[in-house]
Amino acid sequence: MKFDQPAGTNPIDQLKVVGKAVDRIDGPLKTTGTAPYAYERHDVAPDQAYGYVVGSAIAKGSITRMDTADAKRAPGVVTVLTTLDVAKPLPNGPQNTATLFGGAAIQHYHQAIAIVVAETFEQARSAAALIRTEYTRTPGKYDLAKEEPHAPLKGGSSGEGSSAPPIDRVGDFAGAFAAAPVKVDQTYTTPDETHAMMEPHASIAAWSGDRLTVWTSNQMIAWSKRDLAKALSIPPEKLRVDSPFIGGGFGGKLFIRADVVLAALGAKAARRPVKVALSRPMMANNTTHRPATIQRVRLGANRDGRLTAIAHSSTSGNLPDGKPETAVSQTKLFYAAPNRETYLKLAVLDLPEGNAMRAPGEAPGLMVLEMAMDELAEALRMDPVELRVINDTQVDPEKPNHPFSERHYVECLRTGAERFGWSQRNPKPAQVRDGKWLVGMGVAGGFRNNQLTKSAARIRLERDGRLTVETDMTDIGTGTYTILAQTAAEMMGVRVQDVNVRLGDSDFPVSAGSGGQWGANNSTAGLYAACLKLREAIAQRLGFASPEVAFADGKVTAGSRSATLKDAAQAGPITGEDGFDPTDMGKRWQQSTFAAHFVEVGVNIYTGETRVRRMLAVCDAGRILNPKSARSQVIGAMTMGVGGALMEELAVDKRFGLFINHDLATYEVPVHADIPHQDVIFLDHPDDKSSPMKAKGVGELGLCGVGAAIANAIYNATGVRVRDYPITLDKHLEKLPQVA
Amino acid sequence: MKPFTYERAKTPAEAAAAVARTPGAKFIAGGTNLLDLMKLEIETPTHLVDIQDLKLDRIEPTSGGGLRIGAFATNTATASDPRVRRDYGVLTRAIVAGASGQLRNKATTAGNLLQRTRCPYFYDPNMPCNKRKPGSGCSALGGYSRQLGIVGTSDACIATYPGDMAQAMRVLDASVETVDPQGQTRSIPIGDFHRLWGDTPHIETNLRRGELITGVTLPRPLGGQHFYQKVRDRASYAYALVSVAAVIQPDGSGRFAVGGIAPKPWRVAAADAAMPQGAKAAAAALLAGARPTEDNRFKVPLVERTLAAVMAEAKAA
């Protein structure tokens, strides 16, 4: 279905099922522990052996020798395969740089260098420790701050759709900034972060002759199929990828990783199915991470608050041929100003591969831009909400004839201010005390693009009148199963419980997949298209020629004729298959989502500990398909924002070249006690340029800007501005006000 | 994890003898730390002697008016015991500030005293670490040391003892009761139980080979107000950056021990004596000779400020 003009009225607009807070249809499976996650799929292949992955002990250099004799002799060991057994590095997919396996060269710490396959997990792990590896170390670069001054300019794409040319100029930034009566010019840093999802990367692989099936945990089935076939040098049609349940990904599972490659190679060597999960300590360094940034923001404004000049630059690091963290993307689009300059620089670092993590680009970019806006508001003696309102734009500021499809950022700010009690905020910092707590409020804007992409689905009316949906779309904990069932139910006039949704199988039609908050809108639009096909086929089967065929209450009605869906399928199942093709709709309008985040924090005046007291997000993200699952996405993202603002940081050991805090005891993410109260408001502005669903993404929007709102609240509480994330107590402790 | 053999001992002396006669043997109680370390092959015992059948889980009064807490009493049982809550509030507060409910249900008195450091370099077998592999060097020195020690450390090791319970026991002047393979018992003042690292950071306590902890004795109650304030980057389920265990009397005198900064619960007599002069004087006495790193220099003011918070709370009550 070509989508080449704004959607008119369609069956989704009935909102009988779509738009309702339907419970997750996969909820009972998850709450009873029966959802089949990759590592527990004991039933899919007989005689599974266990693989254990060994990681490199050095960050850069090469392997000179590997002695596997003891490991091979260890109890229960079936086979041992080392990276030296594979002549050269396996070819990577287009979005990746780090070697997954093969060859003697070591590019980063914990690069996979061997797999031990044994009868039990414990035997495999124990034997893995018996492999002796000798290395030649090569000096590496691990210190972003040291590389930053001479890092070259670089354009880039986030892998999730955000992109930036090397240097982007509009008007005369330098002149306007010099002339601006009020200015901010500051440098900020954000750290490396790891996805830290609950389920580690895990896969089972089984060969049948030259055909391979992998049961894995992955967000993008078609990408996985493409990249795994390439890595293994097998034709894609010989490969099946299946990933119906995923215990979190956050971008860490957009791509294949060592688990699935080594499960496949291990299974081939062992001549039986092999299952592999990466151990928790390997996840930080073996897989991808969100790269650290050093960012500079310069804002120039007139005394009335209108921005005249905006510049934002960001430097990140990556392996050679890697991509930059596109932290300036949102700055091109968020606020009006006639004179603008944005650019990225990219240093070569020998740390593990930097790549997408939830809202790549915008997440660290807004942590910085929205702190700078707070600093500007203070310099102007202006309310930070008003500053944002006055600089709103309804068009792409770089291309004034390119309007936003829908943009209700000002309404987000106004609604949030009202609901949160923003007027109670004392604009003078460090004035509000509650016992030992310094109390502050902060606001920040959220922005993330709405990306349109092709997505296909198949829907089948079964003989019993039930519907089966099949698409390679994934549910990474987001609620995809449920919104697809709602879409089918709305389109076909049935109840949600009459729809069976099957996901994550590469034999199904290729969908958008889950990433870049593009999953919900595109995958439901693809199913919408398939449903239109099915409606036609059903009408035809019933001989209902009228164009006015209605599907409601399990019945098909045309004029005076009516039949049940079950009747329609009496002669056999009927299938509709089609896809959503957004043509150039995403280019004709600037399609984005918006939020305003409000946060109240307490900072312990003695210890400097920050504890969030309450949070509110107001989101403008088109039609909300399911307010319950959407809310869960946003509160989860807000929680991740608390982590980013207050505690998350991969600590770089600049001598050995690794992230040393590579477990969940030392890489802290928020726990329940950190999250006392969260509130989410969705504005109701369906976007007819986005798809027939009129929906947009929301899963990343909830994270965008949260960190800055917290940082700004801390400043309001303490009067101490910390520009280096995470804002841990040591960074402001000795500057806190005197205890009265 | 290396393969190991396992037995359940019938008496404390038998358990001690079993460990003494088997090279590479260790006791196991709750296993909340040992099993994690075995999976990483940081601990590689060849034989485990389980103490769960030794009836060491009791909490009972002593003839001296104190309380004896069995080696196998769980953290949950100890923290919720009405006598502990009433007379030794600092201990309840310290225990519930640590770990999670699930872990406290398994963790025991003896195991908690023997909890090993959480230095990230100790946990990564590829990194040099004098504690894990004597003589290999200390990666934390010159590395990432934000969480690590500032006082009582050495050039060989800057790790900390990470627990909460022992900080309270140190303030209470508890004694660690043991039995040796010959059935001889002894009582070790808790201040003498953990060792400073010196040149041998792999030796962490003054227990002898095969010596089994049977319990911890608390002297008669001290009265006063009891505090345990734990400072950390998140609100729960994190090791202390700094923690202060304190008992403060109405006249402002008192005693305090600090966690998160040293190889052992850190208590200094001169610092106790300085408490009436305020947090600044007491913290200065406590941290005399401190040698922080660039990463953890903030712990010096943090100790003083946390102590000040506790003292202010005592005054306000």
Interface residues (C-beta under 8 A of the other chain):
Chain A: A57 I58 P75 E122 R125 S126 A129 P281 K436 N604 Y606 T607 G608 E609 R611 L646 M647 A651 V652 D653 R655 F656 I660 N661 H662 D663 A665 T666 E668 P670 V671 H672 A673 D674 P726 T728 L729 D730 L733 E734 V739
Chain B: M1 K2 P3 K39 L40 E41 R118 P120 Y121 Y123 D124 N126 M127 S139 G142 G143 Y144 R146 Q147 Q229 V231 R232 D233 R234 A235 S236 Y237 A238 Y239 L241 V242 F298 P301 L302 R305 T306 A308 A309 A312
